[in-house]
Amino acid sequence: MTPTGEALASFPAAVAVVRVLAGLASLVNALELLWLVLTDTRSGLQGREALKTQRGMVLRVPDGRGFAMILLLQCVAAVALIARADAIPAALLLVTTYLTAVRFRGNVNGGSDAMLFTILGGLTLALLDDAPMFWREAGLLYVAAQLVLSYLRAGIAKARHRAWWTGDALREFLALPAYGVPAGVWSSPPLLRAISTAVILFECASPLVFVHPNFCALFIAAAFVFHAMTALLFGLNRFLLAWTAALPSLWYAVHRAL
């Protein structure tokens, strides 16, 4: 392993990289929603308070200016997390991310918001200076475990359906008008079959990262390319930011297990 790789495998370095990337992902999410709140009255963001019942309690998350203040707090906390290793801004981001989910009665952008919430929870624990090292490490290792499971579950779900092996499912996904993917991209059946098969194998191979650090490095590189392509084709920038923020925890976990 190179000196750089050894340095990035340490707990302080892994936490630092995850912290900065998670802060950036949170900042982008907050700014996107803040822009919608301030400019798009047709989306329903200016409507009534969102209510959600949790074990007999009703949580109220205000719309309009009230929700904008939550998003502004999220922006401030994100900048603070990027600038300094502190559990407080991480905890604030955890809370505001949850309140955003309550406001929209679920994730705003699917699994990316759930992954970011997982990262922020583990990061909050990892940044607690007074906590035992065992618990701090557990926070980072939890993120790595959830990351591997996210790929494995997605891969198994695809592998169970023939349409993914043939490329038909990918073709239908690319053809959705909401993404605006050019027709030429999904017109070649052999190419779609090859890409779809590669994605299935890549996702199902995620547990193998613990076999050897070199495989882990290749997997991390492949994961970044995969998410970068989904961001380029579908505009899923949140997935790129969230999963990239989690990848350093995997590098640490692999070396921690050796």
Buried (B, 14 or more C-beta within 10 A) or exposed (E): EEEEBEEBBEBEBBBBBBBBBBBBBBBBBBBBBBEBBBEEEEEEBBEEBBEBEEEEEEBEBBBBEEBBEBBEBBBBBBBBBBEEBBBEBBBBBBBBBBBBBBBBEEBBBEBBBBBBBBBBBBBBBBBBEEBEEEEBBBBBBBBBBBBBEBBBBBBEEBBEEEEBBBBBBBBEBBEEEEEEBEEEEBEEEEEBBEBBBEBBEBBBBBEEBBEEBEBBBEBBEEBBEBBBBBBEBBEBBBBBBBBBBBBBBBBBBBBBEE
